[in-house]
Amino acid sequence: MQPSTGVVTRLGIAQTLAWASTYYLPAMLAAPMARDLGVSTPTIFAAFSAALIVSALLGPGAGRLIDRYGGRPILAATSVVFALGLAGLALAQGPLGLFAAWLIIGVGMGSGLYEAGFSTLVALYGSRSRGAITGITLIAGFASTVGWPLSTYMEIHIGWRAACLVWAALHLTLGLALNLSLPRLPAAPHAQAQPLASEVDSSAVDTGGSQRWASFVLAFVFAATWFISTAMAAHLPQLLQAGGTSLATAVLVGTLIGPAQVAARLLEFGLLRKVHPLLSARLAAALHPIGALIFGVIGAPAAAAFGVLHGAGNGILTIAKGTLPLVIFGPQGYGHRQGMLMVPARIAQALAPWLFGLCLNAYGIQALWLSATIGLAATLMLMTLSAAAIKQTNN
């Protein structure tokens, strides 16, 4: 069965809502939440980090359920969970209520964000899901573009508590309807969707040591790249200013990242879809270190180039997180494997704002070499995976 444009569109819109109302919520509402609840802003982000840890722990189990039952019932349930968590957040009166609400949201994040969306597509379409995975990232790539202005507008006009209730209502109406409209899992989900020779790296699909090595490489690469992505999302303006740019320039560079991500995903959907996803991932992982080197050598005049390269790499790597496990290991057990591979990434994501913030405060612009080194390590790890595959083929 070929991927349906309607399914990809509905799932992409549902993913946009899920990301906008959870992952991108604290950036706009953390400060008013902290003032109203009588806690510090870092406490809000600590609760958010706790939600990410919960999502990491629940991801493998959610993936296994999607493998067995398909994404429709799991994603529909997460719409309800998101609504409960956001309503709990709106009703919170102190730190206890704050953390409890974010832990509930974390349950939804563990079974309702990209990994669940990718697993849903693979359960339906098997090895033919690469284009569909790119499709939902193209749509949901606008989650911050939609979520940040809406959250800000609602906070100004009706307050942050009412904003959370509006997001909760959207999950119970729009999100739930979209997820319930997804197809049920076919009785034989992959009978008509066998891997294509051009899509699957047969040298990497085996048992034993090479498969374990591939799993280790992907887990490391996903953790490294999510650390970089989250660190930049939290600290990019401060980092750029430490490198000599003005606040206005730093904000302008920040606005370039979203379009760069979408443009890179369009490139992946067009030109790069004809090449192996491993090559796309290697190129994408190298873009942040290249941008960091240019910014480090040239300084403020190269800030825009750094932002565009970072955004483009991040955009393609988001797709790679879905496509690489598929083409290397195949569709069988994809959801559970995807959840397992993303556990280190979710933990790295939770720790990134704090750890990179410490380095930035201590070393200023030199902290950029930390993220560049991590990105270079991810690139080299992907190179070893390719080298191992070539070696096995030759043998």
C-alpha positions in Angstrom: 0.0 0.0 0.0 1.3 3.4 -1.0 1.3 6.3 1.6 -1.8 8.4 1.4 -1.5 12.2 1.1 -4.6 12.6 3.3 -3.1 10.4 6.1 0.2 12.3 6.0 -1.6 15.7 6.1 -3.9 14.7 9.0 -1.0 13.2 10.9 1.2 16.3 10.2 -1.5 18.7 11.5 -2.0 16.5 14.6 1.8 16.5 15.2 1.9 20.3 14.7 -0.7 20.7 17.5 1.2 18.2 19.8 4.5 19.9 19.4 3.1 23.5 19.6 1.2 22.8 22.9 3.9 20.8 24.7 7.6 21.1 23.5 7.2 24.8 22.5 5.0 25.8 25.3 7.6 26.8 28.0 9.5 29.2 25.8 6.5 31.6 25.8 4.7 30.7 29.0 7.5 29.8 31.5 7.9 33.4 32.8 4.2 34.1 33.5 3.8 30.6 35.0 6.7 31.2 37.3 5.4 34.6 38.5 1.9 33.3 39.1 3.0 30.1 40.9 5.7 31.8 43.0 8.6 29.7 41.7 11.7 30.5 39.6 11.7 30.2 35.8 14.3 27.4 36.0 11.8 25.5 38.1 9.4 25.6 35.2 12.1 24.2 32.9 13.0 21.6 35.5 9.4 20.3 35.4 9.6 20.3 31.6 12.9 18.3 31.8 11.1 15.8 34.0 8.5 15.4 31.4 11.2 14.7 28.8 12.6 12.0 31.1 9.2 10.4 31.4 8.8 10.5 27.6 12.1 8.7 27.2 11.1 5.9 29.6 7.7 5.4 28.0 8.8 5.6 24.4 9.8 1.9 23.8 6.6 0.7 25.3 4.5 3.1 23.2 6.4 2.0 20.1 5.7 -1.7 20.9 2.0 -0.9 21.2 2.0 0.9 17.9 3.7 -2.1 16.3 0.9 -4.4 17.6 -2.2 -2.2 17.3 -1.2 0.6 14.9 -1.0 4.3 15.7 -4.7 5.2 15.6 -5.7 4.1 19.2 -2.4 5.2 20.7 -2.3 8.6 19.2 -6.0 9.1 20.0 -5.3 8.2 23.6 -2.4 10.7 23.7 -4.8 13.5 22.6 -6.8 12.9 25.8 -3.6 12.6 27.9 -2.3 15.9 26.5 -5.6 17.6 27.3 -5.5 16.2 30.9 -2.0 17.4 31.4 -2.6 20.9 30.0 -5.8 21.2 32.1 -3.8 20.2 35.1 -1.2 22.8 34.3 -3.9 25.5 34.1 -5.2 24.4 37.5 -1.8 24.1 39.2 -1.4 26.2 42.4 2.2 25.5 43.3 5.3 23.3 42.5 3.5 20.0 43.3 0.7 20.7 40.8 3.2 22.0 38.3 5.3 18.9 38.3 2.3 16.6 38.4 0.9 18.3 35.3 4.1 18.2 33.4 4.6 14.5 34.2 1.2 13.8 32.7 2.2 15.8 29.6 5.4 13.7 29.5 3.3 10.6 29.2 1.7 12.1 26.2 5.0 13.2 24.7 6.4 9.7 25.1 3.6 8.3 22.9 2.4 11.2 20.8 5.3 13.1 19.2 7.5 12.3 16.1 8.6 8.8 17.1 4.9 7.7 17.4 4.0 9.4 14.2 6.9 7.7 12.3 6.0 4.4 13.8 2.3 4.9 12.8 3.4 5.4 9.2 5.7 2.4 9.2 3.0 0.2 10.7 0.8 1.3 7.8 3.2 1.5 4.9 6.3 -0.4 5.8 9.4 0.4 3.9 7.6 2.8 1.7 7.3 5.3 4.5 10.4 7.5 3.8 8.5 10.1 1.8 5.6 10.1 4.2 8.0 10.6 7.2 9.4 13.6 5.4 5.9 14.9 4.7 4.8 15.0 8.3 8.1 16.8 9.3 7.4 19.4 6.6 4.0 20.2 8.1 5.0 19.9 11.8 8.1 21.9 11.1 5.9 24.9 11.5 4.9 24.0 15.1 7.0 26.8 16.6 5.8 29.2 13.9 2.2 28.4 14.9 2.7 27.7 18.6 4.8 30.6 19.8 2.6 33.4 18.4 -0.6 31.7 19.5 0.7 31.1 23.1 2.0 34.6 23.3 -1.3 36.1 22.0 -3.4 34.1 24.4 -1.1 34.9 27.4 -1.5 38.6 26.7 -5.2 38.6 26.2 -6.6 35.8 28.4 -3.6 34.7 30.6 -1.4 31.6 30.6 -4.0 29.4 32.4 -6.7 30.1 29.9 -4.1 29.5 27.1 -3.4 26.0 28.5 -7.1 25.3 28.6 -7.5 26.4 25.0 -4.7 24.1 23.9 -6.4 21.3 25.9 -9.6 21.9 24.2 -7.9 21.8 20.8 -6.5 18.3 21.7 -10.0 17.1 22.6 -11.5 18.4 19.4 -9.1 18.9 16.5 -6.3 16.5 17.7 -8.6 13.7 18.7 -10.6 13.9 15.5 -7.5 13.9 13.3 -6.0 10.9 15.1 -9.2 8.9 15.1 -9.4 9.5 11.3 -6.2 7.6 10.8 -6.6 4.1 9.2 -6.7 1.1 11.3 -3.7 -1.3 11.2 -4.2 -3.7 8.3 -4.4 -7.4 9.1 -1.1 -8.0 7.3 0.6 -4.6 7.6 3.7 -5.3 5.4 2.4 -7.9 3.0 2.3 -5.3 0.2 5.2 -3.2 1.4 8.4 -5.2 1.2 11.7 -3.3 1.3 13.0 -2.0 -2.0 16.5 -3.0 -2.9 17.4 0.7 -3.5 16.0 1.7 -0.1 17.5 -0.9 2.2 21.2 -1.2 3.1 21.2 -5.0 3.0 24.7 -5.0 4.4 23.5 -3.5 7.6 20.4 -5.7 8.0 21.7 -8.8 9.8 22.0 -10.2 13.2 24.8 -10.2 15.7 27.6 -7.6 16.1 27.0 -5.4 13.1 23.4 -4.8 14.0 24.3 -4.1 17.6 26.9 -1.6 16.4 24.4 0.1 14.1 22.0 0.4 17.0 24.8 1.9 19.2 25.7 4.4 16.4 22.2 5.6 15.8 21.5 5.9 19.6 24.7 8.0 19.9 24.0 10.1 16.8 20.4 10.8 17.9 21.4 11.8 21.4 24.3 14.0 20.1 22.2 15.8 17.6 19.2 16.3 19.9 21.6 17.7 22.5 22.9 20.2 20.0 19.4 21.1 18.7 18.0 21.7 22.2 21.0 23.6 23.4 20.8 25.9 20.4 17.1 26.4 20.9 17.6 27.4 24.5 20.8 29.5 24.2 21.3 30.6 20.6 20.7 34.4 21.2 23.0 34.5 24.2 25.6 32.4 22.3 25.6 34.7 19.3 25.9 37.8 21.5 28.9 36.2 23.2 30.4 35.9 19.7 30.0 39.7 19.1 26.6 40.1 17.4 24.0 42.6 18.6 20.7 41.4 20.2 18.8 42.5 17.1 21.1 40.4 14.9 20.8 37.4 17.2 17.0 37.6 17.0 17.2 37.9 13.2 19.4 34.8 13.0 17.0 32.9 15.2 14.2 33.6 12.7 16.3 32.1 9.9 16.5 28.7 11.6 12.9 27.7 11.0 12.9 28.5 7.2 16.3 26.8 6.9 14.9 23.6 8.5 11.9 23.6 6.1 14.0 24.3 3.1 16.3 21.5 4.0 13.4 19.1 4.4 12.1 20.2 1.0 15.5 19.4 -0.4 15.4 16.0 1.3 11.9 15.4 -0.2 13.1 16.3 -3.6 16.8 15.8 -4.6 18.1 13.9 -1.6 15.3 11.3 -1.6 17.2 9.7 -4.5 20.2 9.0 -2.3 20.6 6.7 0.8 19.4 8.3 4.0 22.8 7.5 5.6 24.4 10.0 3.2 21.8 12.6 3.9 22.4 12.1 7.7 26.2 12.4 7.3 25.9 15.6 5.4 23.4 17.0 7.9 25.4 16.1 11.0 28.4 17.9 9.5 26.6 21.2 9.0 26.6 22.4 12.6 30.3 21.9 13.0 31.0 23.6 9.7 28.8 26.5 10.7 30.5 26.7 14.1 33.9 26.8 12.4 32.9 29.6 10.1 31.4 31.6 12.9 34.4 31.0 15.2 36.9 32.1 12.5 35.0 35.1 11.0 32.9 36.2 13.9 29.7 38.3 13.9 29.5 38.7 10.1 29.1 34.9 9.7 26.3 34.6 12.3 23.6 34.3 9.6 25.6 31.6 7.8 25.9 29.7 11.1 22.2 29.9 11.8 21.2 28.7 8.3 23.7 25.8 8.4 22.6 24.7 11.8 18.9 24.9 10.9 19.4 23.0 7.6 21.3 20.2 9.4 18.7 20.0 12.1 15.9 19.9 9.6 17.3 16.9 7.7 18.4 15.1 10.9 14.8 15.2 12.2 13.8 13.1 9.1 16.9 10.8 9.5 15.7 9.9 13.0 12.7 8.3 11.3 14.2 7.0 8.1 17.6 5.6 9.2 16.2 2.9 11.6 13.7 1.9 8.8 16.3 1.4 6.0 18.9 -0.2 8.2 16.7 -2.6 10.2 13.5 -2.8 8.2 9.9 -2.3 9.3 9.6 -5.3 11.6 9.4 -4.1 15.2 10.1 -0.5 14.1 8.1 1.2 16.8 9.8 -0.5 19.7 13.3 -0.2 18.2 12.6 3.5 17.5 11.6 4.0 21.1 14.7 2.3 22.4 17.0 4.3 20.1 15.5 7.6 21.3 15.9 7.0 25.1 19.4 8.5 25.2 18.2 11.3 22.9 15.4 12.3 25.2 17.7 12.2 28.2 20.3 14.3 26.4 17.5 16.7 25.4 16.4 17.1 29.0 20.0 17.9 30.1 21.1 20.1 27.2 19.8 23.5 28.3 21.3 23.1 31.8 24.7 21.7 30.7 25.2 23.9 27.7 24.1 26.9 29.8 26.8 26.1 32.4 29.4 26.0 29.7 28.2 29.2 28.1 28.2 31.1 31.4 31.7 29.8 32.2 33.4 30.0 28.8 31.3 32.3 26.6 31.7 31.8 22.9 34.2 29.0 23.5 31.2 26.8 24.5 30.4 26.6 20.8 33.3 24.2 20.4 31.5 21.8 22.7 28.5 21.5 20.4 30.8 21.5 17.4 32.8 18.6 18.8 29.7 16.7 19.6 28.4 17.3 16.1 31.7 16.2 14.6 31.7 13.0 16.7 28.2 12.2 15.4 29.4 12.7 11.8 32.4 10.4 12.4 30.2 7.7 14.0 27.9 7.8 10.9 31.1 7.4 8.8 32.1 4.2 10.8 28.6 2.8 10.2 29.1 3.3 6.4 32.6 1.8 6.6 31.4 -1.2 8.4 28.7 -1.8 5.8 31.2 -1.5 3.0 33.5 -3.9 4.7 30.8 -6.5 5.2 29.7 -6.2 1.6 33.3 -6.8 0.4 33.5 -9.8 2.7 
